Amino acid sequence: MDHLELIEDKIDEITEAIGDGLAISALSGGVDSSVCSVLAHRAIGDRLKCVFIDDGLMREDEPLQVVEIFAGLGIDVEVIDAQDRFFESLAGKLDPEDKRKAFRDTFYSVFGEEVLKSEARFLVQGTIAADVIETKGGVKTQHNILEQIGIDPQKGFGFQVIEPIKELFKHEVRRVGAALGLPEILYERMPFPGPGLATRVIGEVTPDRVVRVRKATTIVEEAIAPFKPFQAFAVLLADKGTGIEEGKRRFGDIIIIRSVESRDAMTAEPSQLPWDVLLSCARRITEEVSSVVRVAYELTSKPPATIEYI
């Protein structure tokens, strides 16, 4: 099946599933949710409400960018400010699974409220094959998997979940996005995890720690993007490292740079980046993120590691 035929089939599936009802799209601005939102909009038009939940865990200026890009596609996006609720749910949690589950529960609590307001009974979201496989395999909890982890979405959250691309892998979703006519900035965008920067903060997730890793991630993405990795980002460790400031010792943050090459996110290899690029990243991070005293580059493949840190 070619991509145009697949698109028509998916639009027909969504139309049949929703009928004359209303739906909400869980839009994050990544390629997966963007493809699903455009498919659903073509299927049911203005009966789709696109909602961007601002959880405080996104890239720099992400809410504004998403609204502007989708306005250009003729799709309105409503931004819901839920930052306080997400940080409250993550407070004090250190275990990776606890943090993922806290994010998932808050995500669906916020969306459940939006569904009730809109009277929609369908949630369109960008679950893909890798999400399903890793959750079933017990690798990690994905916030956008419900039935696969034993939760009945209709009983538990009050709406039916529609997942048009859950049998596709990331490279296939990108091709569908291109065939749909999405801007390249969307369909070629680096993957970004559902729980956002919470997956890149080791230890407790606080607003201050997220600010630090967000700035470091911006630096890493800017420097490494020209080499077109599958994914590149920064991670803030929980431990402190020893640094020197004005000839005196000071303890500061440690940032890990991670960049990988992959096709489907099921396996990955570290990017072989030029040394001067890595040195430039380290210099910028230590200069622009004042709390950081050490920067390291990670060389672990997937497996044994996962791509993200939690």
C-alpha positions as CSV (number, residue, x, y, z in Angstrom):
1,M,0.0,0.0,0.0
2,D,1.5,3.4,-1.0
3,H,1.3,6.3,1.3
4,L,-1.6,8.1,-0.5
5,E,-3.7,5.0,-0.3
6,L,-2.8,4.6,3.4
7,I,-3.9,8.2,4.0
8,E,-7.2,7.6,2.4
9,D,-7.7,4.4,4.4
10,K,-6.9,6.1,7.7
11,I,-9.2,9.0,6.9
12,D,-12.0,6.6,6.2
13,E,-11.3,4.7,9.4
14,I,-11.4,7.8,11.5
15,T,-14.6,9.0,9.8
16,E,-16.3,5.7,10.5
17,A,-15.1,5.5,14.1
18,I,-16.2,9.0,15.0
19,G,-19.4,9.2,12.9
20,D,-21.1,12.5,13.5
21,G,-19.5,12.9,16.9
22,L,-16.8,15.2,18.2
23,A,-13.2,14.4,18.9
24,I,-10.2,15.9,20.6
25,S,-6.6,15.6,19.3
26,A,-3.8,15.3,21.8
27,L,-1.4,17.5,19.9
28,S,2.2,17.9,21.0
29,G,3.8,19.3,17.9
30,G,5.8,16.1,17.2
31,V,5.5,14.3,13.9
32,D,3.3,11.5,15.4
33,S,0.6,13.7,16.9
34,S,0.8,16.2,14.0
35,V,0.1,13.4,11.4
36,C,-2.8,12.2,13.5
37,S,-4.3,15.7,13.9
38,V,-4.1,16.4,10.2
39,L,-5.6,13.0,9.3
40,A,-8.5,13.6,11.8
41,H,-9.1,17.1,10.6
42,R,-9.4,15.9,7.0
43,A,-11.8,13.3,8.2
44,I,-14.2,15.4,10.4
45,G,-13.1,19.0,9.9
46,D,-14.1,21.4,12.6
47,R,-15.6,18.7,14.7
48,L,-12.0,18.0,15.8
49,K,-10.7,20.1,18.6
50,C,-6.9,20.3,18.8
51,V,-5.6,20.8,22.2
52,F,-2.0,21.5,23.2
53,I,-1.4,20.8,26.9
54,D,1.4,23.1,28.1
55,D,2.9,20.9,30.8
56,G,6.0,23.1,31.3
57,L,8.2,20.2,30.0
58,M,8.5,21.1,26.4
59,R,11.2,22.7,24.3
60,E,11.8,26.4,24.2
61,D,8.7,28.4,23.0
62,E,7.1,25.1,21.8
63,P,3.4,26.1,22.5
64,L,3.7,29.3,20.4
65,Q,5.5,27.5,17.5
66,V,2.8,24.7,17.4
67,V,0.0,27.2,17.3
68,E,1.6,29.2,14.5
69,I,2.5,26.1,12.4
70,F,-1.0,24.7,12.6
71,A,-2.7,28.0,11.9
72,G,-0.8,27.9,8.6
73,L,-2.5,24.5,8.0
74,G,-5.9,26.0,8.7
75,I,-6.2,24.2,12.1
76,D,-6.9,26.1,15.3
77,V,-5.0,24.9,18.4
78,E,-6.1,25.7,22.0
79,V,-3.3,25.9,24.5
80,I,-4.1,24.6,28.0
81,D,-1.8,25.9,30.8
82,A,-1.4,22.9,33.2
83,Q,2.3,23.4,34.2
84,D,1.5,23.7,37.9
85,R,-0.4,20.4,37.9
86,F,2.3,18.5,36.2
87,F,5.1,19.7,38.5
88,E,2.9,19.0,41.5
89,S,2.4,15.4,40.3
90,L,6.1,14.9,39.8
91,A,7.2,16.5,43.1
92,G,9.4,14.2,45.2
93,K,9.4,11.4,42.6
94,L,12.8,9.9,41.8
95,D,12.0,6.5,40.3
96,P,11.7,6.6,36.4
97,E,8.5,4.5,36.3
98,D,6.9,6.6,39.0
99,K,7.6,9.7,37.1
100,R,6.2,8.3,33.8
101,K,3.0,7.1,35.5
102,A,2.5,10.4,37.3
103,F,2.9,12.2,34.0
104,R,0.4,9.8,32.3
105,D,-2.2,10.2,35.1
106,T,-2.0,14.0,35.0
107,F,-2.1,14.0,31.2
108,Y,-5.3,12.1,31.1
109,S,-6.8,14.0,34.0
110,V,-6.3,17.3,32.2
111,F,-7.5,15.8,28.9
112,G,-10.6,14.3,30.6
113,E,-11.6,17.7,31.8
114,E,-11.2,19.1,28.3
115,V,-13.3,16.3,26.9
116,L,-16.1,17.0,29.3
117,K,-16.1,20.7,28.4
118,S,-16.2,20.0,24.6
119,E,-18.6,17.0,24.9
120,A,-16.2,15.0,22.7
121,R,-16.1,11.3,23.3
122,F,-13.1,10.5,21.1
123,L,-9.4,11.2,21.7
124,V,-7.1,11.0,18.6
125,Q,-3.5,10.5,19.6
126,G,-0.2,9.6,18.0
127,T,0.7,6.2,19.4
128,I,3.2,4.4,17.2
129,A,4.4,0.8,17.0
130,A,7.6,1.4,19.1
131,D,5.4,2.8,21.9
132,V,3.3,-0.4,21.9
133,I,6.2,-2.8,21.6
134,E,8.2,-1.2,24.5
135,T,5.3,-1.0,26.8
136,K,4.2,-4.7,26.1
137,G,7.9,-5.7,26.6
138,G,8.0,-4.0,30.0
139,V,10.8,-1.6,28.9
140,K,9.0,1.5,30.1
141,T,5.6,3.0,30.6
142,Q,4.5,5.2,27.7
143,H,2.0,7.9,28.7
144,N,-0.1,7.3,25.5
145,I,-0.7,3.6,25.9
146,L,-3.8,2.6,27.9
147,E,-5.3,-0.7,26.8
148,Q,-1.9,-2.2,26.4
149,I,-1.1,-1.7,30.1
150,G,-4.5,-2.8,31.4
151,I,-6.4,0.4,31.5
152,D,-9.8,0.6,29.8
153,P,-9.7,4.2,28.3
154,Q,-13.5,4.5,28.1
155,K,-14.2,3.5,31.6
156,G,-11.1,5.0,33.1
157,F,-11.1,8.4,31.4
158,G,-14.5,8.8,29.8
159,F,-13.5,8.7,26.1
160,Q,-12.6,6.3,23.3
161,V,-9.1,6.4,22.1
162,I,-8.4,6.4,18.3
163,E,-4.8,5.6,17.3
164,P,-4.6,5.8,13.5
165,I,-0.8,5.1,13.2
166,K,-0.1,2.7,15.9
167,E,1.1,0.0,13.5
168,L,3.7,2.4,11.9
169,F,7.3,3.1,12.9
170,K,8.8,6.6,13.0
171,H,10.3,6.5,9.5
172,E,7.0,5.4,8.1
173,V,5.1,8.2,10.0
174,R,7.6,10.7,8.5
175,R,6.7,9.5,5.0
176,V,3.0,9.8,5.7
177,G,3.6,13.3,7.0
178,A,5.4,14.3,3.8
179,A,2.6,12.8,1.7
180,L,0.0,14.8,3.7
181,G,1.8,18.0,2.8
182,L,3.0,18.8,6.3
183,P,5.8,21.3,6.6
184,E,9.3,19.7,6.6
185,I,9.9,21.2,10.0
186,L,7.1,18.9,11.4
187,Y,7.7,15.6,9.5
188,E,11.5,15.8,9.8
189,R,11.5,16.9,13.4
190,M,13.6,15.0,16.0
191,P,11.5,12.7,18.2
192,F,10.5,14.2,21.5
193,P,9.2,12.0,24.4
194,G,5.6,12.3,25.5
195,P,6.6,13.2,29.1
196,G,9.0,15.8,27.6
197,L,12.0,17.0,29.5
198,A,10.9,15.0,32.5
199,T,12.6,12.1,30.8
200,R,15.8,14.1,30.7
201,V,16.0,15.1,34.4
202,I,17.5,12.5,36.6
203,G,16.2,12.8,40.1
204,E,13.4,15.2,41.1
205,V,11.7,17.1,38.3
206,T,11.4,20.8,39.3
207,P,10.8,23.9,37.3
208,D,14.3,25.2,38.0
209,R,15.9,21.9,36.9
210,V,13.8,21.8,33.7
211,V,14.9,25.3,32.8
212,R,18.5,24.2,32.9
213,V,18.0,21.1,30.8
214,R,15.8,23.0,28.4
215,K,18.6,25.5,27.7
216,A,21.2,22.8,27.3
217,T,18.9,20.8,24.9
218,T,18.4,23.9,22.8
219,I,22.2,24.3,22.5
220,V,22.7,20.6,21.6
221,E,19.9,20.6,19.0
222,E,21.2,23.7,17.4
223,A,24.8,22.4,17.2
224,I,24.0,18.8,16.1
225,A,20.9,19.3,13.8
226,P,23.1,19.9,10.7
227,F,24.4,16.3,11.0
228,K,20.7,15.0,10.9
229,P,20.9,12.6,13.8
230,F,17.8,10.6,14.6
231,Q,17.7,12.3,18.0
232,A,20.0,14.6,20.0
233,F,19.5,16.2,23.4
234,A,20.9,17.0,26.8
235,V,20.3,15.2,30.1
236,L,20.7,16.7,33.6
237,L,22.1,14.3,36.1
238,A,21.2,14.2,39.8
239,D,24.7,14.2,41.1
240,K,27.0,17.2,41.4
241,G,30.5,17.5,40.0
242,T,33.4,19.5,41.2
243,G,34.3,22.6,39.3
244,I,36.5,25.7,39.6
245,E,35.4,29.3,39.7
246,E,37.8,32.2,40.3
247,G,40.4,29.7,41.6
248,K,38.0,28.2,44.1
249,R,36.1,24.9,44.2
250,R,32.4,24.9,43.5
251,F,30.0,22.0,43.1
252,G,27.8,22.2,40.0
253,D,25.5,20.3,37.6
254,I,26.6,17.6,35.2
255,I,25.1,17.5,31.7
256,I,25.2,14.5,29.4
257,I,24.9,15.0,25.6
258,R,23.2,12.1,23.8
259,S,23.0,11.8,20.0
260,V,21.9,8.6,18.2
261,E,21.3,7.2,14.8
262,S,18.3,5.0,14.3
263,R,15.6,4.1,11.8
264,D,12.7,2.8,13.9
265,A,13.8,3.7,17.5
266,M,14.0,0.0,18.4
267,T,17.8,0.0,18.1
268,A,20.2,2.9,18.0
269,E,23.9,3.7,17.7
270,P,25.8,6.8,19.1
271,S,26.4,9.5,16.5
272,Q,30.0,9.9,15.4
273,L,30.2,13.6,15.7
274,P,33.2,15.9,15.0
275,W,35.3,16.6,18.1
276,D,35.1,20.4,17.6
277,V,31.3,20.2,17.6
278,L,31.2,18.4,20.9
279,L,33.8,20.8,22.4
280,S,31.7,23.8,21.2
281,C,28.6,22.3,22.8
282,A,30.5,21.8,26.1
283,R,31.8,25.4,26.1
284,R,28.4,26.9,25.3
285,I,26.6,24.8,27.9
286,T,29.0,25.7,30.7
287,E,28.9,29.4,29.7
288,E,25.1,29.7,29.1
289,V,23.9,27.4,31.8
290,S,25.7,28.8,34.8
291,S,25.0,25.9,37.2
292,V,26.9,23.4,34.9
293,V,30.5,22.6,35.6
294,R,30.9,19.3,33.6
295,V,29.6,18.1,30.2
296,A,30.0,14.5,28.9
297,Y,29.1,12.7,25.7
298,E,27.5,9.3,25.9
299,L,28.5,6.4,23.7
300,T,26.0,3.6,24.6
301,S,24.0,1.8,22.0
302,K,20.4,0.7,22.3
303,P,20.4,-2.0,23.6
304,P,21.7,-2.2,26.3
305,A,20.6,1.4,26.9
306,T,17.3,3.1,25.9
307,I,17.5,6.2,23.8
308,E,16.0,8.4,26.5
309,Y,17.3,8.3,30.1
310,I,14.1,7.3,31.9
